[in-house]
């Protein structure tokens, strides 16, 4: 289960919140099933993305361009362009 905490700051310092409860495999499967059902209600679906460190780029690219590799190509092209200009 996931719980949202509105605010737990003390004197302006960030205090990390650590789960003391570890979900069981059964709980995790039930949570995933519930998420899938909620996505289905809105006509959405889960897309698996490789966890190679670029998953945020892939997710954003997939939403904007319907291709998980588009943003990566653009970033590499811009990086190369900047490199050769300087």
Short mmCIF file of the C-alpha atoms (twelve columns), coordinates in Angstrom:
data_MODEL
# 
_entry.id   MODEL 
# 
loop_
_atom_site.group_PDB 
_atom_site.id 
_atom_site.type_symbol 
_atom_site.label_atom_id 
_atom_site.label_alt_id 
_atom_site.label_comp_id 
_atom_site.label_asym_id 
_atom_site.label_seq_id 
_atom_site.Cartn_x 
_atom_site.Cartn_y 
_atom_site.Cartn_z 
_atom_site.pdbx_PDB_model_num 
ATOM 1  C CA . UNK A 1  0.000   0.000   0.000   1 
ATOM 2  C CA . UNK A 2  1.119   3.553   -0.642  1 
ATOM 3  C CA . UNK A 3  0.256   6.442   1.609   1 
ATOM 4  C CA . UNK A 4  0.555   10.142  0.869   1 
ATOM 5  C CA . UNK A 5  1.904   12.403  3.559   1 
ATOM 6  C CA . UNK A 6  0.983   16.070  3.212   1 
ATOM 7  C CA . UNK A 7  3.820   17.652  5.138   1 
ATOM 8  C CA . UNK A 8  6.303   16.371  7.649   1 
ATOM 9  C CA . UNK A 9  8.914   19.083  7.548   1 
ATOM 10 C CA . UNK A 10 10.559  20.188  10.756  1 
ATOM 11 C CA . UNK A 11 12.241  23.579  10.902  1 
ATOM 12 C CA . UNK A 12 12.575  23.714  7.105   1 
ATOM 13 C CA . UNK A 13 14.747  20.607  6.871   1 
ATOM 14 C CA . UNK A 14 13.792  17.721  4.642   1 
ATOM 15 C CA . UNK A 15 13.102  14.617  6.698   1 
ATOM 16 C CA . UNK A 16 13.038  11.481  4.543   1 
ATOM 17 C CA . UNK A 17 10.146  9.149   5.147   1 
ATOM 18 C CA . UNK A 18 11.181  5.509   5.283   1 
ATOM 19 C CA . UNK A 19 8.700   2.683   4.914   1 
ATOM 20 C CA . UNK A 20 8.944   0.317   7.821   1 
ATOM 21 C CA . UNK A 21 6.489   -2.022  6.114   1 
ATOM 22 C CA . UNK A 22 7.547   -4.124  3.144   1 
ATOM 23 C CA . UNK A 23 4.744   -5.266  0.874   1 
ATOM 24 C CA . UNK A 24 4.364   -8.928  0.153   1 
ATOM 25 C CA . UNK A 25 4.347   -10.262 -3.390  1 
ATOM 26 C CA . UNK A 26 0.591   -10.790 -3.077  1 
ATOM 27 C CA . UNK A 27 0.044   -7.157  -2.016  1 
ATOM 28 C CA . UNK A 28 2.208   -5.917  -4.875  1 
ATOM 29 C CA . UNK A 29 0.286   -8.044  -7.399  1 
ATOM 30 C CA . UNK A 30 -3.051  -6.811  -6.063  1 
ATOM 31 C CA . UNK A 31 -1.855  -3.191  -6.208  1 
ATOM 32 C CA . UNK A 32 -0.702  -3.679  -9.797  1 
ATOM 33 C CA . UNK A 33 -4.002  -5.293  -10.738 1 
ATOM 34 C CA . UNK A 34 -5.922  -2.388  -9.191  1 
ATOM 35 C CA . UNK A 35 -3.751  0.116   -11.076 1 
ATOM 36 C CA . UNK A 36 -4.374  -1.748  -14.341 1 
ATOM 37 C CA . UNK A 37 -8.114  -1.643  -13.734 1 
ATOM 38 C CA . UNK A 38 -8.032  2.089   -13.040 1 
ATOM 39 C CA . UNK A 39 -6.007  2.730   -16.176 1 
ATOM 40 C CA . UNK A 40 -8.512  0.691   -18.203 1 
ATOM 41 C CA . UNK A 41 -11.391 2.859   -16.925 1 
ATOM 42 C CA . UNK A 42 -9.729  5.903   -18.519 1 
ATOM 43 C CA . UNK A 43 -8.710  4.121   -21.704 1 
ATOM 44 C CA . UNK A 44 -5.055  4.033   -20.696 1 
ATOM 45 C CA . UNK A 45 -2.587  1.169   -20.534 1 
ATOM 46 C CA . UNK A 46 0.768   0.353   -19.035 1 
ATOM 47 C CA . UNK A 47 3.843   0.421   -21.221 1 
ATOM 48 C CA . UNK A 48 6.978   -1.329  -20.038 1 
ATOM 49 C CA . UNK A 49 10.138  0.700   -20.474 1 
ATOM 50 C CA . UNK A 50 13.662  -0.598  -20.134 1 
ATOM 51 C CA . UNK A 51 15.341  0.422   -16.909 1 
ATOM 52 C CA . UNK A 52 18.675  1.478   -18.388 1 
ATOM 53 C CA . UNK A 53 18.834  4.894   -16.739 1 
ATOM 54 C CA . UNK A 54 16.985  6.673   -19.543 1 
ATOM 55 C CA . UNK A 55 13.498  5.580   -18.515 1 
ATOM 56 C CA . UNK A 56 12.283  9.146   -17.852 1 
ATOM 57 C CA . UNK A 57 13.347  10.212  -21.366 1 
ATOM 58 C CA . UNK A 58 11.619  7.158   -22.816 1 
ATOM 59 C CA . UNK A 59 8.405   7.812   -20.899 1 
ATOM 60 C CA . UNK A 60 8.211   11.483  -21.895 1 
ATOM 61 C CA . UNK A 61 9.098   10.683  -25.478 1 
ATOM 62 C CA . UNK A 62 6.488   7.958   -25.611 1 
ATOM 63 C CA . UNK A 63 3.803   10.360  -24.409 1 
ATOM 64 C CA . UNK A 64 4.768   13.218  -26.712 1 
ATOM 65 C CA . UNK A 65 5.928   11.466  -29.870 1 
ATOM 66 C CA . UNK A 66 4.541   7.907   -29.615 1 
ATOM 67 C CA . UNK A 67 8.118   6.679   -29.836 1 
ATOM 68 C CA . UNK A 68 10.243  5.905   -26.824 1 
ATOM 69 C CA . UNK A 69 13.487  6.607   -28.681 1 
ATOM 70 C CA . UNK A 70 12.646  10.041  -30.185 1 
ATOM 71 C CA . UNK A 71 13.782  12.201  -27.254 1 
ATOM 72 C CA . UNK A 72 17.018  10.258  -26.892 1 
ATOM 73 C CA . UNK A 73 17.854  10.912  -30.565 1 
ATOM 74 C CA . UNK A 74 17.089  14.621  -30.176 1 
ATOM 75 C CA . UNK A 75 19.212  14.934  -27.020 1 
ATOM 76 C CA . UNK A 76 22.173  13.148  -28.616 1 
ATOM 77 C CA . UNK A 77 21.900  15.334  -31.728 1 
ATOM 78 C CA . UNK A 78 21.801  18.531  -29.660 1 
ATOM 79 C CA . UNK A 79 24.723  17.392  -27.498 1 
ATOM 80 C CA . UNK A 80 26.820  16.649  -30.583 1 
ATOM 81 C CA . UNK A 81 25.905  19.996  -32.144 1 
ATOM 82 C CA . UNK A 82 26.910  21.881  -28.993 1 
ATOM 83 C CA . UNK A 83 30.131  19.890  -28.700 1 
ATOM 84 C CA . UNK A 84 31.241  20.703  -32.248 1 
ATOM 85 C CA . UNK A 85 30.318  24.398  -31.926 1 
ATOM 86 C CA . UNK A 86 32.707  24.858  -28.998 1 
# 
